[in-house]
Amino acid sequence: MGGLLMSKVVVIGGGWAGCAAAISARKLGAEVKLLERTDMLLGTGLVGGIMRNNGRFTATEEMIAMGATELFEVCDLNSLHTDIEFFGHKHASFYNVSVVEGKVRSLLHKMGIKTIFNMRGKAVTKRGNKIISVSLDDGTEINGDTYVDATGTAGPMNNCKTLGNGCVMCIYRCPTFGGRISISEKAGVSEYFTQREDGTNGAFSGSCKIVKESLAVDIQEKLEQAGLCIIPVTPELQKENVLSMKACQQYARKEYQENIVLINCGHAKMMSPYYPLSVLRMVPGFESARYADPLAGGVGNSIRLSQIAEIEPTMLAKGVENLFCAGEKAGPFVGHTEAIVTGTLAGFNGVKLSEKEKLLTFPTSLAVGEGISYTLNEGKSEGKKCTFSGSSLFENLQEKNLYTTEKDKIVQRVKKEKLDNVFNHKIMMT
Ligand SMILES: Cc1cc2nc3c(=O)[nH]c(=O)nc-3n(C[C@H](O)[C@H](O)[C@H](O)COP(=O)(O)OP(=O)(O)OC[C@H]3O[C@@H](n4cnc5c(N)ncnc54)[C@H](O)[C@@H]3O)c2cc1C
């Protein structure tokens, strides 16, 4: 830890990336303020839930070996099912989306992280290339030494209208809390979009949540017991040509078109692309099905992966001296694990920068380092959506022998890079 004066870190956006950034900065002794535009933390993580599948297992264990344990522990402790295998995915666990936010909120509170809800970062004041304050919806100004933009890429409503099928009332709740505002853009950082195969900007969020109780009893029972239920769909009801539109390319496989794959994350998470309600209700067992998220899930889902900031592998935004980015804001990184990995690094480096110490870059001998490097290079230049759990990044990790589930091997790998416990700084819990 540095001198007597605490570093001040302001994190904008309370999704998994922002929570991870706040925790790693706080563990280095910083005074941390976390701004969140809605009344809940976790952003799109309020409806996801899949962890530890494929290369996410390796990334998770590397982070744990480095001492970034807290958020992974919350997910593990609140998992409804573990070690699940389904099309293209191994050893997945599903956290319960209904309880996890409360657990994370109480953890942040105990760690002494100041959270400010119902408030967006709206504009920045700069001196030269440095941000000196962020102003909020109500005009209040917040000052920090360093800032982390973890505002994600979902919405706002105008993107869903122009690039998607309109507002479908998703968990992002733009009509209530106002749309996402990019702090990087306000600070003058250059931004880019991913593109779909037809050249349209952004990607559709791919999965929807169904109210479990609206499904046939045998489906409900299977979900509760096994965590998973696969229902074949007749060819005439299958949705074609929608798989490449999705943000989560690990599910762009024909099995997700030929079947309805449901998993139990609290709600029944439907891994297949959205179905019009009238079509969905023709599938046996779905006669009374209702969408829980988005509420109009039969029409579409949120648009994501727009306004991604140009950053360095340390997570520092290009062109601004004291702004870091994390999660989807920092690259086409899709997933909770990816958000926690990049958020942890951003918060850590935020403190290192204000203490004038060397910034950390994960080496490419680790899955997390290769993941960041791949995403910022190939992911960005080829418009790929990147995740440790599938698609081209996971193939790349396998080719480089970086994917493993052997925990001892992972610990040794981290030790070899002298990064064991690098994030493990104890703080007083209230
Ligand atoms: C339907 C769906 C299902 C998914 N399922 C999974 C899954 O099972 N497993 C998985 O790993 N990933 C899943 N994902 C992807 C995953 O949720 C995201 O990639 C990841 O959680 C992104 O985290 P983030 O913190 O970068 O962004 P977000 O989750 O988007 O969080 C950004 C936060 O910033 C806030 N914000 C925005 N602008 C401002 C501002 N100006 N001021 C203050 N706050 C602001 C937002 O309100 C939000 O809370 C899913 C995504 C969706 C949409």
The ligand as an SDF file (V2000), in Angstrom:
LIG
                    3D

 53 58  0  0  0  0  0  0  0  0999 V2000
  -29.7620  -11.8480  -21.3560 C   0  0  0  0  0  0  0  0  0  0  0  0
  -28.2960  -12.0220  -21.0630 C   0  0  0  0  0  0  0  0  0  0  0  0
  -27.8200  -13.2380  -20.6020 C   0  0  0  0  0  0  0  0  0  0  0  0
  -26.4580  -13.4230  -20.3340 C   0  0  0  0  0  0  0  0  0  0  0  0
  -26.0270  -14.5940  -19.8270 N   0  0  0  0  0  0  0  0  0  0  0  0
  -24.7410  -14.7420  -19.4440 C   0  0  0  0  0  0  0  0  0  0  0  0
  -24.3080  -15.9110  -18.7510 C   0  0  0  0  0  0  0  0  0  0  0  0
  -25.0940  -16.8080  -18.4600 O   0  0  0  0  0  0  0  0  0  0  0  0
  -23.0000  -16.0220  -18.4130 N   0  0  0  0  0  0  0  0  0  0  0  0
  -22.1000  -15.0420  -18.6980 C   0  0  0  0  0  0  0  0  0  0  0  0
  -20.9260  -15.1630  -18.3410 O   0  0  0  0  0  0  0  0  0  0  0  0
  -22.4940  -13.8980  -19.3380 N   0  0  0  0  0  0  0  0  0  0  0  0
  -23.7850  -13.7330  -19.7090 C   0  0  0  0  0  0  0  0  0  0  0  0
  -24.1940  -12.5740  -20.3150 N   0  0  0  0  0  0  0  0  0  0  0  0
  -23.2010  -11.5400  -20.6360 C   0  0  0  0  0  0  0  0  0  0  0  0
  -22.7920  -10.8000  -19.3780 C   0  0  0  0  0  0  0  0  0  0  0  0
  -23.9470  -10.4790  -18.6310 O   0  0  0  0  0  0  0  0  0  0  0  0
  -22.0320   -9.5240  -19.6880 C   0  0  0  0  0  0  0  0  0  0  0  0
  -21.0660   -9.7030  -20.7010 O   0  0  0  0  0  0  0  0  0  0  0  0
  -21.3140   -8.9870  -18.4500 C   0  0  0  0  0  0  0  0  0  0  0  0
  -22.0410   -9.2120  -17.2680 O   0  0  0  0  0  0  0  0  0  0  0  0
  -21.0570   -7.5050  -18.6720 C   0  0  0  0  0  0  0  0  0  0  0  0
  -20.7100   -6.8790  -17.4640 O   0  0  0  0  0  0  0  0  0  0  0  0
  -20.3160   -5.3410  -17.4460 P   0  0  0  0  0  0  0  0  0  0  0  0
  -20.1100   -5.0000  -16.0110 O   0  0  0  0  0  0  0  0  0  0  0  0
  -19.2140   -5.0820  -18.4030 O   0  0  0  0  0  0  0  0  0  0  0  0
  -21.5670   -4.5530  -18.0570 O   0  0  0  0  0  0  0  0  0  0  0  0
  -23.1000   -4.4440  -17.5840 P   0  0  0  0  0  0  0  0  0  0  0  0
  -23.5740   -5.7000  -17.0000 O   0  0  0  0  0  0  0  0  0  0  0  0
  -23.8330   -3.9050  -18.7640 O   0  0  0  0  0  0  0  0  0  0  0  0
  -23.0650   -3.3520  -16.4270 O   0  0  0  0  0  0  0  0  0  0  0  0
  -22.9120   -1.9960  -16.6970 C   0  0  0  0  0  0  0  0  0  0  0  0
  -23.5520   -1.2300  -15.5390 C   0  0  0  0  0  0  0  0  0  0  0  0
  -23.2770    0.1610  -15.7100 O   0  0  0  0  0  0  0  0  0  0  0  0
  -24.4490    0.8970  -15.4020 C   0  0  0  0  0  0  0  0  0  0  0  0
  -24.3280    2.1920  -16.1300 N   0  0  0  0  0  0  0  0  0  0  0  0
  -24.3590    2.4080  -17.4570 C   0  0  0  0  0  0  0  0  0  0  0  0
  -24.1220    3.7140  -17.7090 N   0  0  0  0  0  0  0  0  0  0  0  0
  -23.9310    4.3120  -16.5050 C   0  0  0  0  0  0  0  0  0  0  0  0
  -23.6030    5.6460  -16.1270 C   0  0  0  0  0  0  0  0  0  0  0  0
  -23.3970    6.6100  -17.0250 N   0  0  0  0  0  0  0  0  0  0  0  0
  -23.4980    5.9160  -14.7880 N   0  0  0  0  0  0  0  0  0  0  0  0
  -23.6740    4.9310  -13.8450 C   0  0  0  0  0  0  0  0  0  0  0  0
  -23.9630    3.6470  -14.1730 N   0  0  0  0  0  0  0  0  0  0  0  0
  -24.0630    3.3480  -15.4930 C   0  0  0  0  0  0  0  0  0  0  0  0
  -25.5790    0.0110  -15.8530 C   0  0  0  0  0  0  0  0  0  0  0  0
  -26.7830    0.3230  -15.2250 O   0  0  0  0  0  0  0  0  0  0  0  0
  -25.0570   -1.3870  -15.4890 C   0  0  0  0  0  0  0  0  0  0  0  0
  -25.4320   -1.7720  -14.1910 O   0  0  0  0  0  0  0  0  0  0  0  0
  -25.5550  -12.3560  -20.5640 C   0  0  0  0  0  0  0  0  0  0  0  0
  -26.0290  -11.1140  -21.0050 C   0  0  0  0  0  0  0  0  0  0  0  0
  -27.3920  -10.9350  -21.2300 C   0  0  0  0  0  0  0  0  0  0  0  0
  -27.9040   -9.5800  -21.6420 C   0  0  0  0  0  0  0  0  0  0  0  0
  1  2  1  0
  2  3  1  0
  2 52  2  0
  3  4  2  0
  4  5  1  0
  4 50  1  0
  5  6  2  0
  6  7  1  0
  6 13  1  0
  7  8  2  0
  7  9  1  0
  9 10  1  0
 10 11  2  0
 10 12  1  0
 12 13  2  0
 13 14  1  0
 14 15  1  0
 14 50  1  0
 15 16  1  0
 16 17  1  0
 16 18  1  0
 18 19  1  0
 18 20  1  0
 20 21  1  0
 20 22  1  0
 22 23  1  0
 23 24  1  0
 24 25  2  0
 24 26  1  0
 24 27  1  0
 27 28  1  0
 28 29  2  0
 28 30  1  0
 28 31  1  0
 31 32  1  0
 32 33  1  0
 33 34  1  0
 33 48  1  0
 34 35  1  0
 35 36  1  0
 35 46  1  0
 36 37  1  0
 36 45  1  0
 37 38  2  0
 38 39  1  0
 39 40  1  0
 39 45  2  0
 40 41  1  0
 40 42  2  0
 42 43  1  0
 43 44  2  0
 44 45  1  0
 46 47  1  0
 46 48  1  0
 48 49  1  0
 50 51  2  0
 51 52  1  0
 52 53  1  0
M  END
$$$$
